[in-house]
Amino acid sequence: MKKTVNRLYAGIILVGTLLMAGCEKDNSKDAPQLPPESAFVIDFSDFQHNGKSTQTYENWSVAAVTAGVWNAILTVTLAVPVAAYVEAIHQEPVRLDNDSWKWSYPVTVESINYTAELLADVSGSTVEWKMYVSQQGGFSNFLWFKGTSDILRTHGDWTLYLGPLTNTEFLKIDWNRDWENSTGDVLYTNMLSGTEGYGDYVHYGITLDPAFNVYYDIYDKSEDNLVKINYSTETKEGSIFYNDIWHCWNSNLMDIDCSAR
């Protein structure tokens, strides 16, 4: 009888252990999904200047130079936090407690090794994000950016800091995403007070417009100047509004009269 009871007790423990293990495995699926890369990184890839003649490609070239200012911020000033976030999307998190998660992984930028730790804290329908970065042989646990998003990843915001040497708010990002229509927009605002670029912004959006499905509104606060760029990712045609007039280019990026479109 005693043996039977012991076996029964052992069986109950075994079943309980398996159930707990199963629950822990299922819990790994509860981690919040990261906002898409497009909620963090504006796509400037179609405006990489390639030395085309400014005589016949002037309108596209002006657009490329204007967009290039903000592209440089992404690829140079914020190269590390951008790389850290993009890599996080491909990593698996570890659960810290019921509502908190951590993604931890190495990142290499310009042959320098970093360790990134992205923390997520879920509260109801809101997720709070914090990215800490450490440099091999250098700084440790620098909070490079933080933000919030809704659990469905339809909107959110980020605050990015300039860097470990100057722990100052640099860039505010506000974003929206319509998953059903594959549209959305991202607004970058320069928050570096006391500098010439303070208050500048670029507002990028993907729309359902059949002619131009992408737009960039680029504002220079010091000059109180707004440049508007409309662009087709399919045909490569586009237009840019500056000096109080629209300037256009065709699918070969060559200047054309806007009325010819």
C-alpha atoms as a printed R data frame, in Angstrom:
    type eleno elety resid chain resno      x      y       z
1   ATOM     1    CA   MET     A     1  0.000  0.000   0.000
2   ATOM     2    CA   LYS     A     2  2.807  2.366   0.945
3   ATOM     3    CA   LYS     A     3  4.565  1.673  -2.374
4   ATOM     4    CA   THR     A     4  1.352  2.403  -4.243
5   ATOM     5    CA   VAL     A     5  0.930  5.747  -2.463
6   ATOM     6    CA   ASN     A     6  4.564  6.671  -3.151
7   ATOM     7    CA   ARG     A     7  4.186  5.842  -6.839
8   ATOM     8    CA   LEU     A     8  0.988  7.860  -7.024
9   ATOM     9    CA   TYR     A     9  2.668 10.801  -5.316
10  ATOM    10    CA   ALA     A    10  5.650 10.577  -7.668
11  ATOM    11    CA   GLY     A    11  3.301 10.474 -10.633
12  ATOM    12    CA   ILE     A    12  1.494 13.606  -9.449
13  ATOM    13    CA   ILE     A    13  4.824 15.439  -9.079
14  ATOM    14    CA   LEU     A    14  5.921 14.329 -12.550
15  ATOM    15    CA   VAL     A    15  2.670 15.470 -14.160
16  ATOM    16    CA   GLY     A    16  2.847 18.783 -12.306
17  ATOM    17    CA   THR     A    17  6.436 19.316 -13.452
18  ATOM    18    CA   LEU     A    18  5.530 18.602 -17.056
19  ATOM    19    CA   LEU     A    19  2.561 20.957 -16.875
20  ATOM    20    CA   MET     A    20  4.724 23.742 -15.454
21  ATOM    21    CA   ALA     A    21  7.337 23.180 -18.141
22  ATOM    22    CA   GLY     A    22  4.618 23.294 -20.759
23  ATOM    23    CA   CYS     A    23  3.272 26.531 -19.342
24  ATOM    24    CA   GLU     A    24  6.734 28.096 -19.341
25  ATOM    25    CA   LYS     A    25  7.201 27.086 -22.956
26  ATOM    26    CA   ASP     A    26  3.846 28.588 -23.899
27  ATOM    27    CA   ASN     A    27  4.661 31.769 -21.944
28  ATOM    28    CA   SER     A    28  7.540 32.454 -24.320
29  ATOM    29    CA   LYS     A    29  4.928 33.195 -26.931
30  ATOM    30    CA   ASP     A    30  3.490 35.998 -24.791
31  ATOM    31    CA   ALA     A    31  6.356 38.434 -25.406
32  ATOM    32    CA   PRO     A    32  5.247 41.690 -27.022
33  ATOM    33    CA   GLN     A    33  6.221 42.061 -30.661
34  ATOM    34    CA   LEU     A    34  8.585 44.884 -31.452
35  ATOM    35    CA   PRO     A    35  7.275 47.771 -33.530
36  ATOM    36    CA   PRO     A    36  8.331 47.348 -37.169
37  ATOM    37    CA   GLU     A    37 11.656 48.674 -38.405
38  ATOM    38    CA   SER     A    38  9.694 51.332 -40.318
39  ATOM    39    CA   ALA     A    39  8.541 52.740 -36.945
40  ATOM    40    CA   PHE     A    40 12.153 53.575 -36.148
41  ATOM    41    CA   VAL     A    41 14.012 54.038 -39.431
42  ATOM    42    CA   ILE     A    42 12.867 56.287 -42.276
43  ATOM    43    CA   ASP     A    43 13.644 54.847 -45.697
44  ATOM    44    CA   PHE     A    44 15.898 57.217 -47.668
45  ATOM    45    CA   SER     A    45 17.301 54.501 -49.940
46  ATOM    46    CA   ASP     A    46 15.837 55.957 -53.147
47  ATOM    47    CA   PHE     A    47 17.636 59.245 -52.564
48  ATOM    48    CA   GLN     A    48 21.233 58.088 -52.446
49  ATOM    49    CA   HIS     A    49 23.101 60.634 -54.550
50  ATOM    50    CA   ASN     A    50 25.069 58.915 -57.303
51  ATOM    51    CA   GLY     A    51 26.821 61.777 -59.031
52  ATOM    52    CA   LYS     A    52 24.204 62.405 -61.695
53  ATOM    53    CA   SER     A    53 24.532 65.641 -63.657
54  ATOM    54    CA   THR     A    54 22.837 68.513 -61.856
55  ATOM    55    CA   GLN     A    55 21.939 69.983 -65.261
56  ATOM    56    CA   THR     A    56 19.491 67.264 -66.291
57  ATOM    57    CA   TYR     A    57 18.822 65.714 -62.869
58  ATOM    58    CA   GLU     A    58 18.589 68.921 -60.851
59  ATOM    59    CA   ASN     A    59 15.129 68.357 -59.345
60  ATOM    60    CA   TRP     A    60 15.868 64.833 -58.132
61  ATOM    61    CA   SER     A    61 19.321 65.979 -56.937
62  ATOM    62    CA   VAL     A    62 17.801 68.737 -54.803
63  ATOM    63    CA   ALA     A    63 15.485 66.140 -53.266
64  ATOM    64    CA   ALA     A    64 18.422 63.786 -52.632
65  ATOM    65    CA   VAL     A    65 20.533 66.489 -50.966
66  ATOM    66    CA   THR     A    66 17.619 67.654 -48.812
67  ATOM    67    CA   ALA     A    67 16.810 64.113 -47.671
68  ATOM    68    CA   GLY     A    68 20.508 63.368 -47.282
69  ATOM    69    CA   VAL     A    69 20.817 65.664 -44.256
70  ATOM    70    CA   TRP     A    70 18.458 63.458 -42.268
71  ATOM    71    CA   ASN     A    71 19.867 60.269 -43.762
72  ATOM    72    CA   ALA     A    72 23.290 61.264 -42.395
73  ATOM    73    CA   ILE     A    73 21.800 61.514 -38.911
74  ATOM    74    CA   LEU     A    74 20.617 57.914 -39.197
75  ATOM    75    CA   THR     A    75 23.735 56.448 -40.777
76  ATOM    76    CA   VAL     A    76 26.356 58.398 -38.826
77  ATOM    77    CA   THR     A    77 25.121 60.086 -35.645
78  ATOM    78    CA   LEU     A    78 22.666 57.336 -34.697
79  ATOM    79    CA   ALA     A    79 24.350 54.372 -36.387
80  ATOM    80    CA   VAL     A    80 24.689 52.367 -33.155
81  ATOM    81    CA   PRO     A    81 21.129 52.658 -31.780
82  ATOM    82    CA   VAL     A    82 19.690 52.087 -35.257
83  ATOM    83    CA   ALA     A    83 21.769 48.928 -35.714
84  ATOM    84    CA   ALA     A    84 20.835 47.779 -32.217
85  ATOM    85    CA   TYR     A    85 17.122 48.151 -32.879
86  ATOM    86    CA   VAL     A    86 17.184 46.519 -36.307
87  ATOM    87    CA   GLU     A    87 19.044 43.522 -34.856
88  ATOM    88    CA   ALA     A    88 16.575 43.236 -31.957
89  ATOM    89    CA   ILE     A    89 13.802 42.374 -34.408
90  ATOM    90    CA   HIS     A    90 15.655 39.154 -35.268
91  ATOM    91    CA   GLN     A    91 16.317 38.090 -31.666
92  ATOM    92    CA   GLU     A    92 14.322 36.057 -29.144
93  ATOM    93    CA   PRO     A    93 13.576 37.540 -25.707
94  ATOM    94    CA   VAL     A    94 13.873 36.100 -22.219
95  ATOM    95    CA   ARG     A    95 11.041 36.541 -19.751
96  ATOM    96    CA   LEU     A    96 12.036 38.427 -16.579
97  ATOM    97    CA   ASP     A    97  8.653 38.261 -14.811
98  ATOM    98    CA   ASN     A    98  4.972 38.231 -15.709
99  ATOM    99    CA   ASP     A    99  5.073 41.525 -17.610
100 ATOM   100    CA   SER     A   100  8.753 42.143 -18.418
101 ATOM   101    CA   TRP     A   101 11.045 40.846 -21.156
102 ATOM   102    CA   LYS     A   102 14.666 41.280 -22.232
103 ATOM   103    CA   TRP     A   103 16.400 40.931 -25.585
104 ATOM   104    CA   SER     A   104 20.189 40.655 -25.162
105 ATOM   105    CA   TYR     A   105 22.622 40.253 -28.070
106 ATOM   106    CA   PRO     A   106 25.878 41.519 -29.627
107 ATOM   107    CA   VAL     A   107 26.025 44.228 -32.299
108 ATOM   108    CA   THR     A   108 29.011 45.337 -34.364
109 ATOM   109    CA   VAL     A   109 29.166 48.800 -35.933
110 ATOM   110    CA   GLU     A   110 32.247 49.999 -37.837
111 ATOM   111    CA   SER     A   111 34.284 47.080 -36.397
112 ATOM   112    CA   ILE     A   112 33.414 48.091 -32.818
113 ATOM   113    CA   ASN     A   113 31.622 45.516 -30.659
114 ATOM   114    CA   TYR     A   114 28.628 46.420 -28.532
115 ATOM   115    CA   THR     A   115 26.135 44.565 -26.361
116 ATOM   116    CA   ALA     A   116 22.516 45.635 -26.611
117 ATOM   117    CA   GLU     A   117 19.813 44.979 -24.024
118 ATOM   118    CA   LEU     A   118 16.264 45.895 -24.955
119 ATOM   119    CA   LEU     A   119 13.748 45.806 -22.103
120 ATOM   120    CA   ALA     A   120  9.976 45.657 -22.509
121 ATOM   121    CA   ASP     A   121  7.479 46.259 -19.727
122 ATOM   122    CA   VAL     A   122  3.837 45.526 -20.553
123 ATOM   123    CA   SER     A   123  1.083 47.403 -18.728
124 ATOM   124    CA   GLY     A   124 -2.385 46.670 -20.046
125 ATOM   125    CA   SER     A   125 -2.401 47.586 -23.725
126 ATOM   126    CA   THR     A   126  0.805 49.652 -23.526
127 ATOM   127    CA   VAL     A   127  4.424 48.538 -23.860
128 ATOM   128    CA   GLU     A   128  7.313 50.583 -22.481
129 ATOM   129    CA   TRP     A   129 10.662 50.038 -24.219
130 ATOM   130    CA   LYS     A   130 14.210 50.844 -23.073
131 ATOM   131    CA   MET     A   131 17.411 50.141 -24.988
132 ATOM   132    CA   TYR     A   132 20.693 49.945 -23.046
133 ATOM   133    CA   VAL     A   133 23.977 49.688 -24.956
134 ATOM   134    CA   SER     A   134 27.469 48.822 -23.712
135 ATOM   135    CA   GLN     A   135 30.682 49.172 -25.699
136 ATOM   136    CA   GLN     A   136 33.420 46.587 -25.407
137 ATOM   137    CA   GLY     A   137 36.239 48.300 -23.493
138 ATOM   138    CA   GLY     A   138 34.163 51.473 -23.192
139 ATOM   139    CA   PHE     A   139 30.908 52.772 -21.742
140 ATOM   140    CA   SER     A   140 28.386 50.518 -19.996
141 ATOM   141    CA   ASN     A   141 24.586 50.360 -19.856
142 ATOM   142    CA   PHE     A   142 23.917 53.643 -21.624
143 ATOM   143    CA   LEU     A   143 20.195 54.281 -22.122
144 ATOM   144    CA   TRP     A   144 20.345 55.210 -25.808
145 ATOM   145    CA   PHE     A   145 16.610 55.334 -26.436
146 ATOM   146    CA   LYS     A   146 13.265 54.664 -24.846
147 ATOM   147    CA   GLY     A   147  9.685 54.669 -26.041
148 ATOM   148    CA   THR     A   148  6.147 53.396 -25.813
149 ATOM   149    CA   SER     A   149  3.776 51.604 -28.171
150 ATOM   150    CA   ASP     A   150  0.379 50.009 -28.057
151 ATOM   151    CA   ILE     A   151  0.364 46.223 -27.908
152 ATOM   152    CA   LEU     A   152 -1.084 46.020 -31.437
153 ATOM   153    CA   ARG     A   153  1.838 48.102 -32.806
154 ATOM   154    CA   THR     A   154 -0.329 50.706 -34.518
155 ATOM   155    CA   HIS     A   155  1.271 53.789 -32.946
156 ATOM   156    CA   GLY     A   156  3.988 54.852 -30.571
157 ATOM   157    CA   ASP     A   157  6.936 57.123 -29.893
158 ATOM   158    CA   TRP     A   158 10.679 57.026 -29.254
159 ATOM   159    CA   THR     A   159 13.127 59.362 -27.550
160 ATOM   160    CA   LEU     A   160 16.757 59.004 -28.641
161 ATOM   161    CA   TYR     A   161 19.771 60.454 -26.864
162 ATOM   162    CA   LEU     A   162 22.788 61.923 -28.612
163 ATOM   163    CA   GLY     A   163 25.302 59.487 -27.144
164 ATOM   164    CA   PRO     A   164 27.200 58.390 -24.020
165 ATOM   165    CA   LEU     A   165 29.502 61.425 -24.131
166 ATOM   166    CA   THR     A   166 26.572 63.863 -24.284
167 ATOM   167    CA   ASN     A   167 23.570 62.367 -22.562
168 ATOM   168    CA   THR     A   168 21.102 64.815 -24.106
169 ATOM   169    CA   GLU     A   169 17.746 64.282 -25.774
170 ATOM   170    CA   PHE     A   170 18.407 64.450 -29.492
171 ATOM   171    CA   LEU     A   171 15.539 63.039 -31.501
172 ATOM   172    CA   LYS     A   172 11.830 62.498 -30.888
173 ATOM   173    CA   ILE     A   173 10.085 59.945 -33.102
174 ATOM   174    CA   ASP     A   174  6.314 59.633 -33.436
175 ATOM   175    CA   TRP     A   175  4.938 56.864 -35.624
176 ATOM   176    CA   ASN     A   176  1.710 55.289 -36.867
177 ATOM   177    CA   ARG     A   177  1.113 52.031 -38.721
178 ATOM   178    CA   ASP     A   178 -1.951 50.702 -40.568
179 ATOM   179    CA   TRP     A   179 -1.248 46.984 -40.934
180 ATOM   180    CA   GLU     A   180 -4.302 46.290 -43.067
181 ATOM   181    CA   ASN     A   181 -3.364 48.819 -45.757
182 ATOM   182    CA   SER     A   182  0.437 48.627 -45.298
183 ATOM   183    CA   THR     A   183  0.564 52.391 -44.779
184 ATOM   184    CA   GLY     A   184  1.942 54.585 -42.039
185 ATOM   185    CA   ASP     A   185  3.993 57.623 -41.153
186 ATOM   186    CA   VAL     A   186  7.014 58.580 -39.055
187 ATOM   187    CA   LEU     A   187  7.877 62.023 -37.696
188 ATOM   188    CA   TYR     A   188 11.449 62.857 -36.625
189 ATOM   189    CA   THR     A   189 11.864 66.061 -34.598
190 ATOM   190    CA   ASN     A   190 15.242 67.488 -33.575
191 ATOM   191    CA   MET     A   191 15.118 68.063 -29.806
192 ATOM   192    CA   LEU     A   192 18.702 69.253 -29.349
193 ATOM   193    CA   SER     A   193 18.022 72.602 -27.681
194 ATOM   194    CA   GLY     A   194 20.498 75.423 -28.122
195 ATOM   195    CA   THR     A   195 21.527 74.272 -31.598
196 ATOM   196    CA   GLU     A   196 20.680 75.556 -35.065
197 ATOM   197    CA   GLY     A   197 18.794 72.366 -35.882
198 ATOM   198    CA   TYR     A   198 16.470 72.539 -32.883
199 ATOM   199    CA   GLY     A   199 12.849 72.163 -34.021
200 ATOM   200    CA   ASP     A   200 13.723 70.848 -37.488
201 ATOM   201    CA   TYR     A   201 11.677 67.866 -38.582
202 ATOM   202    CA   VAL     A   202 11.099 65.349 -41.337
203 ATOM   203    CA   HIS     A   203  7.697 63.738 -41.730
204 ATOM   204    CA   TYR     A   204  7.701 60.597 -43.872
205 ATOM   205    CA   GLY     A   205  4.636 58.677 -44.935
206 ATOM   206    CA   ILE     A   206  3.498 55.730 -47.055
207 ATOM   207    CA   THR     A   207  0.031 56.194 -48.553
208 ATOM   208    CA   LEU     A   208 -2.365 54.611 -51.024
209 ATOM   209    CA   ASP     A   209 -2.002 57.466 -53.512
210 ATOM   210    CA   PRO     A   210 -1.685 55.806 -56.950
211 ATOM   211    CA   ALA     A   211  0.545 58.562 -58.344
212 ATOM   212    CA   PHE     A   212  2.934 59.217 -55.440
213 ATOM   213    CA   ASN     A   213  2.690 56.709 -52.615
214 ATOM   214    CA   VAL     A   214  5.473 58.228 -50.467
215 ATOM   215    CA   TYR     A   215  5.976 61.726 -49.117
216 ATOM   216    CA   TYR     A   216  8.656 63.582 -47.183
217 ATOM   217    CA   ASP     A   217  7.931 66.932 -45.525
218 ATOM   218    CA   ILE     A   218 11.248 68.433 -44.413
219 ATOM   219    CA   TYR     A   219 11.195 71.561 -42.266
220 ATOM   220    CA   ASP     A   220 14.120 73.855 -41.425
221 ATOM   221    CA   LYS     A   221 13.045 75.909 -38.420
222 ATOM   222    CA   SER     A   222 15.950 78.374 -38.519
223 ATOM   223    CA   GLU     A   223 14.952 79.324 -42.077
224 ATOM   224    CA   ASP     A   224 11.222 78.720 -41.527
225 ATOM   225    CA   ASN     A   225 11.361 76.701 -44.743
226 ATOM   226    CA   LEU     A   226  9.289 73.646 -45.634
227 ATOM   227    CA   VAL     A   227 10.312 71.397 -48.530
228 ATOM   228    CA   LYS     A   228  7.749 68.858 -49.723
229 ATOM   229    CA   ILE     A   229  8.742 65.751 -51.698
230 ATOM   230    CA   ASN     A   230  6.298 63.349 -53.339
231 ATOM   231    CA   TYR     A   231  7.588 60.109 -54.797
232 ATOM   232    CA   SER     A   232  6.517 56.850 -56.421
233 ATOM   233    CA   THR     A   233  8.400 53.773 -55.214
234 ATOM   234    CA   GLU     A   234  7.108 51.916 -58.280
235 ATOM   235    CA   THR     A   235  7.864 54.295 -61.168
236 ATOM   236    CA   LYS     A   236 10.571 56.392 -59.400
237 ATOM   237    CA   GLU     A   237  8.818 59.554 -60.618
238 ATOM   238    CA   GLY     A   238  8.558 62.397 -58.180
239 ATOM   239    CA   SER     A   239  8.208 66.063 -57.422
240 ATOM   240    CA   ILE     A   240  9.634 68.546 -54.949
241 ATOM   241    CA   PHE     A   241  8.184 71.849 -53.774
242 ATOM   242    CA   TYR     A   242 10.688 74.580 -52.975
243 ATOM   243    CA   ASN     A   243 11.088 78.281 -53.833
244 ATOM   244    CA   ASP     A   244  7.268 78.431 -54.022
245 ATOM   245    CA   ILE     A   245  6.999 76.139 -57.039
246 ATOM   246    CA   TRP     A   246  6.786 72.415 -57.826
247 ATOM   247    CA   HIS     A   247  9.700 70.788 -59.694
248 ATOM   248    CA   CYS     A   248  9.316 67.308 -61.205
249 ATOM   249    CA   TRP     A   249 11.332 64.371 -62.572
250 ATOM   250    CA   ASN     A   250 10.429 61.304 -64.621
251 ATOM   251    CA   SER     A   251 11.071 57.589 -64.105
252 ATOM   252    CA   ASN     A   252 14.676 58.130 -65.292
253 ATOM   253    CA   LEU     A   253 15.090 60.841 -62.655
254 ATOM   254    CA   MET     A   254 15.457 63.482 -65.374
255 ATOM   255    CA   ASP     A   255 13.894 66.929 -65.049
256 ATOM   256    CA   ILE     A   256 10.506 67.401 -66.688
257 ATOM   257    CA   ASP     A   257  7.836 70.060 -66.785
258 ATOM   258    CA   CYS     A   258  5.316 69.191 -64.069
259 ATOM   259    CA   SER     A   259  2.477 69.854 -66.498
260 ATOM   260    CA   ALA     A   260  3.771 66.987 -68.657
261 ATOM   261    CA   ARG     A   261  2.860 64.425 -66.028
